[in-house]
Every structure is written in C-alpha cells, then in structure tokens.
Amino acid sequence: MEVHVNAAMSVDGKLAPRTRDQVAISGAADFERVDRLRASTDAVLVGIGTVLADDPRLGVGDAAGQPARVVIDTRARTPPDATVLDGTAPTYVVTGSVAPEDRVSALEAAGARVVTAGTDRVDLSAAFSSLETEGIDRVLVEGGGEIVYSLFAADLVETLTVYVGSIVIGGRDAPTLADGEGFLEPDAFPTLSLVSVERIDDGVLLSYEVP
C-alpha cells in the first residue's frame, strides 16, 4: 500500500483553530494541486473527526472518475447522510469490532462498505490489507492529526507533502499536523527526507519521503 499524507497548515503548524472550524489556508493553485493528487490515487482517506467537523466530499471537481473515500471510524459515528456517502464514489468506513450494530447497519443501508479491523481501535495495517483486496493500492491521507500521528506511529507513511500558508492561527488546543499521544523519545521521532521546496500561491509546499 502506497500511503501519501497531504496537509495544509499555518506557519505555526496548525490545521485549524481550536474550534476546529474550517479555515482557508491554501489558495487556488494549491487546490488544483490537491485535485491532481486525488485524481492520481485510488482512495482519499480521512478520520471521523474530519468528517464530523467538515463534512468533506473528498472528490475531484466534476470528473467522471472519482477516487474511493475511506473513513477511519472506530465506533461507526459517520452520519448516514454525510457527503462522503453521496454515491458519487465507493465509500469504505473502517470500524472496530466495538462499533454498535445499529450504526453499522445504518451505514450499510446508506451505501457504505463497512470494513472491520481491530477492536476498540482500528488496526490500520489490517485495514490497509483489507482495502488492498478491494483493489486499493494507493491512498491519499488528508487528515486529521490523530490519523496522521497513528499512521506515522505504525510506520505506514511513504510520502508527506505539507503546504504552509502565510498565516498564524495559534492556540494550544488547535489541531496540528500530527496529534495523538505524540512521540516521547528522540529515537522514536519519524525522520523525513526533504525532496523539494516549491512556492505556491502565497505559501510553500514542502515534499518529503519517509525512509
């Protein structure tokens, strides 16, 4: 499985204010770049927090061929009327075995393809193995911070692109690129290899490979 994490953040590393309201960090040129990324991948993946906060579509303009959508959602909290379940592309909701059966049934009735991986926390490695059997070999991860941290902790990330916009958001409780428990020891910090730096709009795109 090829896993590419893509995010946009402020110069102080925030994805959004502490209220988690969506804020424009990128400009038109970066939005076009993200559309091209989505079009080149098999599926776009987000966590349940992103779905609940932003109700994203995760699609590519009005193109006929859309990438699949994947939601990591341990307890099946994805609303059956969420935009990711609009039927324009296959949507996989990955849950743990703790997900209530009534919620799972409601999601399946709304068209979701429910994948169970793990118990009280989604096992991302197992989830990706299941997705590969569905023909998904390339995944673009668009957040949020909990998912990104978990992917790095599981050593599953191959590529990272970060657009840094020219704004400061601030706030000790504002979401960052990688939230979760965090890495405590320097030996555990994931190391990155900088591939390129490119100016886009009024910001900078940093591209990394993860050895």
N, C-alpha and C positions, 0 to 999 in steps of 0.2 A: 504494500500500500504506500503510495506517494502522498505525503502529508505536507501541505503548504499552508502556513499560517500567515494571514494578511490582516493588518490593522491600521487604523489611523489614530494618532494620539497628539495631544498638545505637547509643547516643548518641555513641560514638567511631567510627562508620562501618563497623563490622564485620558481615559477614553470618553468620559462624560462627567458632568457634575455629580456631586454626592446624591442628588435626587434621581440620578440615572436617566434624566430626560435626554432625548436625542439632541445632539448639537452638531452643526455643520463644521467639520474640521477640514475636510478636503474641498477642492474646487472642481470645476467641470472636467478638467484634463485628468485628474486622478479618478473621478467617477468612470470616465471612459476606460482607463487602465483596468479598473476593477471589473468592468463589464467584459473586457477581453479575457481576464483571468477566469471569470466564471464560465465563459463560453468554451474555454480550453480544458475544463475539468469535468469529471464525471458527476460530482456532487458537491454542494456547498453545505458546510456543517456549522451549526451554532448550538449553544447551550440553551436550556429552558429559560434562563434569566433574560437572554436576548429576545426570545420570543415573547415573553410576558411584558418586557419593557418597551419594545419597539414594534412588535407585530410585523416583522420584515417579510418581504416576498421572496428574496434571495434568487431573483430571476435575472434574465438578460434582456432588457428592453422589451421589444415586441417580437423577438426572434422566435421562429417556429420551434427550433430545437432547444429545450431548456435543460439545464443540469438538474439532477435529482436534488432534493432537500433532505438533510439529516438533522434531527433534533436529539440531543442527548438530554434525556428527561427521566431520571430515575423513577419518579413516582407518578408518571403519566399526567402531568399537570397542564400539558398543552391544551388550550381551548379547542373544542371541535370546530369552532368557526374561525380559527386562526388563518391568516392569509396563506401560510405555508401549506394549508390543506385546501387550496382553491382549485385543485385538479389540473393545473397547467403543467405539472411535472410530478413524477412519483415522489412521495414523501415517506421517509423512514423515521419512526420515532423509536429511539433506543431506550428501553426501560430496564430497571432492575426487577427481580422477582417479587420485590415488596410492593410493586405498583398495584393499586386496588383493581380488581377485575372489572368493576363497573366503568372505571375510567378507561381501561384498555379497550373494553367493548365499544365505548362511545367513540374512541379514536378510530377504531377499525370501521365503525359504521360511517364515519366521516371520510373514509378513504385512505387512512394512514396504514402503512405496512409496519406493524409493531414487531420489533426485534428485542428479545430479552437477552441481556448479557450482564451477569453479575447479580448480586443480591440486594443489599442496601446501598450499593454504589455501583454505577455502571463500570464494568470492566472494559476499558477502551480497546485493549488488544483483542479481546474476544469479540467485541462489537465490530472491529475492522475486519476480522476474519469472516464474520457473517456477511458483512457488506460485500466483501470480495466475491463470495459465492453468488451475489446478485449482479456481478459484472462491474462493480465499482472499484476501480484501481487507483484513481486519483481524487483526492479530497482537498478542497479549499476550505480552510477553517477561518471563520470571520468573528470569532468571539463566543462568549466574553472571557474575562480574565480568569475565571475559575477553570474553564475548559482549557484555555491556553496553558495555564500552570500544570494542570493534570496531564496534558499531552507531553510537556517537557519532562515532567516527573517520570512518565512511563517511557521516556526515550523514543518517542514516536514521531517527532518533528524532523523533517528533512530540510525544509526551506522556510525562511522567515522574511517577509517584506513589511516594513513599517513606514507609513507616511507620517512625517512630523509636520504638523501645521503650525503656523506662526501665531499661536495664541497661548495664553496661560489660563488654566482652569482652576487649579488649586483645590485644597480640601483634603484633610487626612483620610476621609472616608470615601473619597471619589474612586471609582473603579480604575484600575491600572491595566497595563498590558497583560501581566501575569499576577493574579491574586492568589487565592487558595492559602495553604499553610505557609508557603514560601520555603526556600532552601536555607538551612541554618548554617551549614559548614561550607567554607570556600571550595572544598574538594567536590561538593555536590552541585556547585553552580554550573549550569549548562554553558559550554563555551561555543562561541559563534565565530564564523569566518566571514569577514566583510567582503562581499563580491563587488558591489558598486554603490556609488552615491550619485543621485540624479535630482536636479532641481525640477519640480513640477508645480505649476501654479505658484503660490507664494509659500512653498514649503519644500521639504527634501524627502526623497524616497531612499531609504536605506535597504539594501538587499543583502541577505546573509545566507550562507549554507551552514547547516548544523552537522559537524563532523560525527 
